[in-house]
Amino acid sequence: MTASTNSPGTLAPSPGEAEDGGRTAGPWGRLPTWLRRTIVFAALIGIWQLYTSASGVSAFVFSGPWDVAKALADGVSSGDLVTSTWTTLRMLGTGMAIGIALTVVLTVLAVTTTLGDDVLTLVSSMINPLPSVAILPLAMLWFGLTDTALVFVTANAVLWPMTVSVSMGLRTTPPTLLMVGRNLGLGRWRLTWDVMMPAALPHALAGLKTGWAFGWRTIIAAELVFGAAGSKGGLGFFINNARYYALIPDVFAGLVVIALIGIALDLVFNVIERRTVVRWGMKEGASA
């Protein structure tokens, strides 16, 4: 009996076997990704509702999906939840922009100069393990109870995971690409910008995903612990304020918004990855 092949010397996948990582597809794996994720999401909502109805848990400490949905609708219609969400996203975006800019500067200096490499290695090893929210008291002393304090700790949270990832990407640039760049007469800076930075894109995207997650957790935690910054509070303050007044559905509504934003940004990162590193052959793509 002869084995069917896709190419010379390569066995074709057996029926029901997926090509990514050897996972078996099965009926579930043959469904579109969006449908699978929607089914899982609906199942989680169903489990949530079942627990609320069957456990007899007090509404004072736990809210069901329907009460949370009404709290979401009320928060959106009144504008309180929308304003809080925008406040947090604005500060997060500012902190991320600062963190990205500093990441580019520090990593480029690290791969082009020995001093830059020493500085980045030492400082990142000291600060990266430190929870960013732990330096918020200092930031409040330096900048006061303002947005600047939260932006500062958010930028710090974003910066170090990104520098580690981007630095690794730059250092693992394929030697063949570097040889081609040198043969074309590229200097140190042109080699970094035109060859090493594009080659480090998969690591940069991974660092960006990690950095935004660190920044997101930091700014929410900072608002929860230290309250509002400036004249308007963000999502963390919204949740803490609802807890203070025992508005449990509003607490859950704030948590749901945080989760939904996480899902939305993950989808954005996946789209960017498919249209860049996957399309350019820098990484095996997964089924859409």
Contacts in CASP RR format, 6 or more apart in sequence:
PFRMAT RR
TARGET T0000
AUTHOR 0000-0000-0000
METHOD contacts of the structure
MODEL  1
MTASTNSPGTLAPSPGEAEDGGRTAGPWGRLPTWLRRTIVFAALIGIWQL
YTSASGVSAFVFSGPWDVAKALADGVSSGDLVTSTWTTLRMLGTGMAIGI
ALTVVLTVLAVTTTLGDDVLTLVSSMINPLPSVAILPLAMLWFGLTDTAL
VFVTANAVLWPMTVSVSMGLRTTPPTLLMVGRNLGLGRWRLTWDVMMPAA
LPHALAGLKTGWAFGWRTIIAAELVFGAAGSKGGLGFFINNARYYALIPD
VFAGLVVIALIGIALDLVFNVIERRTVVRWGMKEGASA
3 11 0 8 1.000
3 12 0 8 1.000
4 11 0 8 1.000
4 12 0 8 1.000
5 11 0 8 1.000
5 12 0 8 1.000
6 12 0 8 1.000
13 19 0 8 1.000
13 22 0 8 1.000
16 24 0 8 1.000
16 25 0 8 1.000
16 26 0 8 1.000
17 23 0 8 1.000
17 24 0 8 1.000
17 25 0 8 1.000
18 24 0 8 1.000
18 25 0 8 1.000
18 29 0 8 1.000
18 287 0 8 1.000
20 284 0 8 1.000
20 285 0 8 1.000
20 286 0 8 1.000
20 287 0 8 1.000
28 36 0 8 1.000
29 36 0 8 1.000
31 39 0 8 1.000
32 288 0 8 1.000
33 286 0 8 1.000
33 287 0 8 1.000
33 288 0 8 1.000
45 65 0 8 1.000
46 65 0 8 1.000
48 64 0 8 1.000
48 65 0 8 1.000
49 64 0 8 1.000
49 65 0 8 1.000
49 66 0 8 1.000
51 57 0 8 1.000
52 62 0 8 1.000
52 63 0 8 1.000
52 64 0 8 1.000
52 65 0 8 1.000
59 67 0 8 1.000
59 248 0 8 1.000
60 246 0 8 1.000
60 248 0 8 1.000
61 248 0 8 1.000
62 248 0 8 1.000
63 71 0 8 1.000
63 248 0 8 1.000
63 249 0 8 1.000
63 251 0 8 1.000
63 252 0 8 1.000
64 249 0 8 1.000
64 252 0 8 1.000
67 249 0 8 1.000
67 252 0 8 1.000
68 249 0 8 1.000
68 252 0 8 1.000
68 253 0 8 1.000
68 256 0 8 1.000
70 249 0 8 1.000
71 247 0 8 1.000
71 249 0 8 1.000
71 250 0 8 1.000
71 252 0 8 1.000
71 253 0 8 1.000
72 81 0 8 1.000
72 253 0 8 1.000
72 256 0 8 1.000
72 257 0 8 1.000
75 81 0 8 1.000
75 82 0 8 1.000
75 250 0 8 1.000
75 253 0 8 1.000
76 82 0 8 1.000
80 238 0 8 1.000
81 238 0 8 1.000
81 253 0 8 1.000
81 254 0 8 1.000
81 257 0 8 1.000
83 232 0 8 1.000
83 234 0 8 1.000
84 232 0 8 1.000
84 233 0 8 1.000
84 234 0 8 1.000
84 235 0 8 1.000
84 236 0 8 1.000
84 237 0 8 1.000
84 238 0 8 1.000
85 234 0 8 1.000
85 235 0 8 1.000
85 257 0 8 1.000
85 261 0 8 1.000
87 232 0 8 1.000
87 233 0 8 1.000
87 234 0 8 1.000
87 235 0 8 1.000
88 219 0 8 1.000
88 220 0 8 1.000
88 223 0 8 1.000
88 234 0 8 1.000
88 235 0 8 1.000
88 236 0 8 1.000
89 261 0 8 1.000
91 147 0 8 1.000
91 150 0 8 1.000
91 151 0 8 1.000
91 154 0 8 1.000
91 219 0 8 1.000
91 229 0 8 1.000
91 234 0 8 1.000
92 154 0 8 1.000
92 212 0 8 1.000
92 215 0 8 1.000
92 216 0 8 1.000
92 219 0 8 1.000
93 154 0 8 1.000
94 151 0 8 1.000
94 154 0 8 1.000
94 155 0 8 1.000
95 151 0 8 1.000
95 154 0 8 1.000
95 155 0 8 1.000
95 158 0 8 1.000
95 215 0 8 1.000
96 154 0 8 1.000
96 155 0 8 1.000
96 158 0 8 1.000
96 211 0 8 1.000
96 212 0 8 1.000
96 215 0 8 1.000
98 151 0 8 1.000
98 155 0 8 1.000
98 158 0 8 1.000
98 159 0 8 1.000
99 155 0 8 1.000
99 158 0 8 1.000
99 159 0 8 1.000
99 162 0 8 1.000
100 158 0 8 1.000
100 162 0 8 1.000
100 208 0 8 1.000
102 155 0 8 1.000
102 159 0 8 1.000
102 163 0 8 1.000
103 158 0 8 1.000
103 159 0 8 1.000
103 162 0 8 1.000
103 163 0 8 1.000
103 166 0 8 1.000
104 166 0 8 1.000
106 116 0 8 1.000
106 119 0 8 1.000
106 120 0 8 1.000
106 159 0 8 1.000
106 163 0 8 1.000
107 120 0 8 1.000
107 163 0 8 1.000
107 166 0 8 1.000
107 167 0 8 1.000
107 170 0 8 1.000
108 192 0 8 1.000
108 193 0 8 1.000
108 197 0 8 1.000
109 115 0 8 1.000
109 116 0 8 1.000
109 117 0 8 1.000
109 119 0 8 1.000
109 120 0 8 1.000
110 116 0 8 1.000
110 117 0 8 1.000
110 119 0 8 1.000
110 120 0 8 1.000
110 121 0 8 1.000
110 167 0 8 1.000
110 170 0 8 1.000
111 117 0 8 1.000
111 167 0 8 1.000
111 170 0 8 1.000
111 171 0 8 1.000
111 192 0 8 1.000
111 196 0 8 1.000
112 188 0 8 1.000
112 189 0 8 1.000
112 192 0 8 1.000
120 163 0 8 1.000
120 167 0 8 1.000
124 160 0 8 1.000
124 163 0 8 1.000
124 164 0 8 1.000
127 156 0 8 1.000
127 160 0 8 1.000
128 160 0 8 1.000
128 161 0 8 1.000
128 164 0 8 1.000
131 218 0 8 1.000
132 153 0 8 1.000
132 154 0 8 1.000
132 156 0 8 1.000
132 157 0 8 1.000
132 214 0 8 1.000
132 215 0 8 1.000
132 218 0 8 1.000
133 153 0 8 1.000
133 218 0 8 1.000
133 221 0 8 1.000
133 222 0 8 1.000
133 225 0 8 1.000
135 153 0 8 1.000
135 156 0 8 1.000
136 149 0 8 1.000
136 150 0 8 1.000
136 153 0 8 1.000
136 222 0 8 1.000
136 225 0 8 1.000
136 226 0 8 1.000
139 148 0 8 1.000
139 149 0 8 1.000
139 150 0 8 1.000
139 152 0 8 1.000
139 153 0 8 1.000
140 149 0 8 1.000
140 226 0 8 1.000
142 149 0 8 1.000
142 152 0 8 1.000
143 149 0 8 1.000
143 152 0 8 1.000
145 226 0 8 1.000
145 228 0 8 1.000
145 229 0 8 1.000
145 230 0 8 1.000
146 229 0 8 1.000
146 230 0 8 1.000
147 229 0 8 1.000
147 230 0 8 1.000
149 229 0 8 1.000
150 219 0 8 1.000
150 222 0 8 1.000
150 223 0 8 1.000
150 229 0 8 1.000
153 218 0 8 1.000
153 219 0 8 1.000
153 222 0 8 1.000
154 215 0 8 1.000
154 218 0 8 1.000
154 219 0 8 1.000
154 222 0 8 1.000
156 218 0 8 1.000
157 211 0 8 1.000
157 214 0 8 1.000
157 215 0 8 1.000
157 217 0 8 1.000
157 218 0 8 1.000
157 219 0 8 1.000
158 211 0 8 1.000
158 212 0 8 1.000
158 214 0 8 1.000
158 215 0 8 1.000
161 207 0 8 1.000
161 210 0 8 1.000
161 211 0 8 1.000
161 214 0 8 1.000
162 204 0 8 1.000
162 207 0 8 1.000
162 208 0 8 1.000
162 210 0 8 1.000
162 211 0 8 1.000
164 207 0 8 1.000
165 203 0 8 1.000
165 204 0 8 1.000
165 206 0 8 1.000
165 207 0 8 1.000
165 210 0 8 1.000
166 200 0 8 1.000
166 203 0 8 1.000
166 204 0 8 1.000
166 207 0 8 1.000
168 203 0 8 1.000
169 199 0 8 1.000
169 200 0 8 1.000
169 202 0 8 1.000
169 203 0 8 1.000
169 204 0 8 1.000
170 192 0 8 1.000
170 196 0 8 1.000
170 197 0 8 1.000
170 199 0 8 1.000
170 200 0 8 1.000
170 203 0 8 1.000
172 200 0 8 1.000
172 203 0 8 1.000
173 195 0 8 1.000
173 196 0 8 1.000
173 199 0 8 1.000
173 200 0 8 1.000
174 199 0 8 1.000
177 195 0 8 1.000
177 196 0 8 1.000
177 199 0 8 1.000
178 191 0 8 1.000
178 195 0 8 1.000
178 196 0 8 1.000
180 195 0 8 1.000
181 191 0 8 1.000
181 194 0 8 1.000
181 195 0 8 1.000
182 191 0 8 1.000
186 194 0 8 1.000
186 195 0 8 1.000
197 204 0 8 1.000
201 276 0 8 1.000
201 277 0 8 1.000
201 282 0 8 1.000
202 277 0 8 1.000
202 282 0 8 1.000
202 283 0 8 1.000
205 269 0 8 1.000
205 272 0 8 1.000
205 273 0 8 1.000
205 276 0 8 1.000
205 277 0 8 1.000
208 269 0 8 1.000
209 266 0 8 1.000
209 269 0 8 1.000
212 265 0 8 1.000
216 258 0 8 1.000
216 261 0 8 1.000
216 262 0 8 1.000
220 235 0 8 1.000
220 236 0 8 1.000
220 258 0 8 1.000
222 229 0 8 1.000
223 229 0 8 1.000
223 233 0 8 1.000
223 234 0 8 1.000
223 235 0 8 1.000
223 236 0 8 1.000
223 237 0 8 1.000
223 240 0 8 1.000
224 236 0 8 1.000
224 237 0 8 1.000
224 239 0 8 1.000
224 240 0 8 1.000
227 233 0 8 1.000
227 236 0 8 1.000
227 237 0 8 1.000
227 240 0 8 1.000
228 234 0 8 1.000
228 237 0 8 1.000
235 254 0 8 1.000
235 257 0 8 1.000
235 258 0 8 1.000
236 254 0 8 1.000
238 250 0 8 1.000
238 254 0 8 1.000
239 250 0 8 1.000
239 251 0 8 1.000
239 254 0 8 1.000
239 255 0 8 1.000
242 248 0 8 1.000
242 250 0 8 1.000
242 251 0 8 1.000
242 253 0 8 1.000
242 254 0 8 1.000
243 251 0 8 1.000
273 283 0 8 1.000
274 285 0 8 1.000
274 288 0 8 1.000
276 282 0 8 1.000
277 283 0 8 1.000
278 284 0 8 1.000
278 285 0 8 1.000
END
